[in-house]
Amino acid sequence: MNNLYKQYNELVVPKLMEEFGCKNRFQVPQLKKIVINVGVGSRLKDKEYLKTVKNTLERITGQKPVETVARKSISNFKIRDGMVVGVKVTLRGTKMWDFIEKLVKVTLPRVRDFRGVSRDSFDNSGNYSLGFNEHVAFPEIQQDEVESVHGLEVNLTIDSNNKEESFRALELIGFPFKKNIKENK
């Protein structure tokens, strides 16, 4: 069993139940899944680039990525219906908790000029999105092996009622959010 998952169940859940007045542990915000996504962008026709992106995603997550295809044609972007426009991986269960632990404890501190993750990246449902400009921050990627640098997006789907509950849950898990300027005064 994952250390972070054990910490979440033993420490975070009781604390959230107390803070939000929940009578049942199932009313507490829970992480449902994580989707890691890479858009191919302007290199749609470059098969070698797509292969590289798939390989890096597989190394980062330990799971085989799935190609995402365009649902309709867009002539301005030279996209045809059925073209591969990205690659994604969905993590649940143990792999999800392993990924979060690696993200919080290893990857985020390795990001260049890191000052914390944004508090503004929550949607109205309480889900959180985090973007990386360079995939080389992940420990599975060796700097000297990198052929081309690409970004990726990490989306955490959280079962909660609002942004504040999700924020507090991620904060207690260990996400390093930027300090609010008003709090320092």
N, C-alpha and C positions, 0 to 999 in steps of 0.2 A: 504494500500500500504506500502511496505517495505521502511524503512528509507534509507538503502543503495542503493536501486534501484532509489529512488527519488534523492539522492545525485549524483548518476551516471548520471542521465539524466540532472540535473540542473547544475552541476559543472564540472564533468569529461568530458562529451561529448563536450561541447563548448571549453574546454581547449585542448582536443585532436584534434579537428577540426582546431584550431589555430596553434598548434605545427606541425601538419602533412600537413597543407595546404589543408584540405578537403573542398570541396564546399557543400557537402551534409552530413547530420548526419548519413546516412547509409554507408558511407565510413569509418567510425570510427570503430575500433575493438569492437566486441560485444561478450559477453558470450552467447554461444548457449546452452550448457548443461554441467552437471557435472556427471561423472560416479564414484561411490565408489565401489571398487572391493576388495574382499578377496579371496586369493587362499588357498585351503585346504592343499596343499602340501603333506607331508608325512603321514597325518592322513586321507587318502582317505576313508578308510573303517570304520572309527569311526563316526557312525551316531549321537551320542550324541554331539560330537564336532561340526558337521555340524549344528545341531539344535541350539547350543549356538551361533555360528557365525551368523546364520540367525536372531536370537533374538536380538543380539547386533546391527546388521546393521539396523534392523527395528526400534529400539529405537533411534539410532543416526539420522536416516534420516526421520522417520515418514512415511515410505513407505515400502510396502512389497517387500523383495528382490527376485530376480530371480536366479535360479540355472543355472550355466554355465556347459555344458557337453563337454567331449572330442569328437572331430570330427573324430579322428583316434586313433588306438591302438599304444602304444609305449611300447614294451616289457621290455626295460631297466628300466622304471619307474613303471612297473606293472600297466599300465593304459590301460583300454579296451575302445573301441568305445562306447560312450553313458554313461560312468561313470561321476558322478558329481565331477568336479575338482575345483569348486569355486562358489562364490555367488556375485551378483552385484546388484546395484541400480542405476537407471538413474534419475536425477533430472532436471527439466526444470521449467521455469516461476518463480512463487512466492516462491515455495519450494527451488529452486536453490538459489535465492537471500537470503532467510532466512538462508540457510546452509552456504553461503559465509560469511554473517555477523557473525554468530556464530563461524565459523572457524577463522576469523581474530581477532575478539574481545575477544573470550573466550577460544577456544581450543588451538591455537598456544601459547598464554602466559602460559598455563598450562603444556606444554611439558617440561620435565626435561632437564636442561642444554640448553635451547633454546637460540640461538644466531642469529636467522633469517633464512629464507628459502633460498635455493640455487638459484642463478641466472642461473645456467647451466641446469636446468630441462626443458627447452623449446625444442620442436622439430622444424624442419625446417618450419612447417606450422604455428608456433606460439602457439601451444597448450602447456599447462603446466601440469606437473605431480608432485605430492607431496606424499611422503610415510611416514607412521607412523609405528614405531616399536611396539608400544603398543596402544591399543584402549582405554585405561583408561584415556587418556587426554580429552576425550569428556565429557561434563558435565552430560549427561544422564546416564553415567555408574558410579555406586557406587563402591568404592574400595573394600568394604567388600563382595559384591555380586559376584565378579569375580571368576569364576571357573578355567578358563585357559586364559592366555593372548595371543592375536593374533595381527598381524599387519594388516594394510589396506592401500590401495592406492587410492588417490583422483586424478582424471584426469579432468582438465578443458578444454573443447573444446571452442576455441576462433576463431571467424571469423575475421581473419586479414591477412595482406599481408606478414608479417615477424615477427621475434622474437622481434625486437626492439619496434614495435608498441604494441605487446601483453604485453611486459614487462612494458612499460610506462602506459598502461591501468590498469594493476594489481597494479602497484605502486601507482597510483592516487586513486584507490579503497581503498587502505590501507594495502596491503600485506607487511609484514615486511621483506624485502629482506636483506641479509647480506650486510654489507658495503664493498665496494671494497677497497682494501688496497691502491691502487694508488690514490683514491679520498682523503684519509686522509693526504697525504703528501703535 
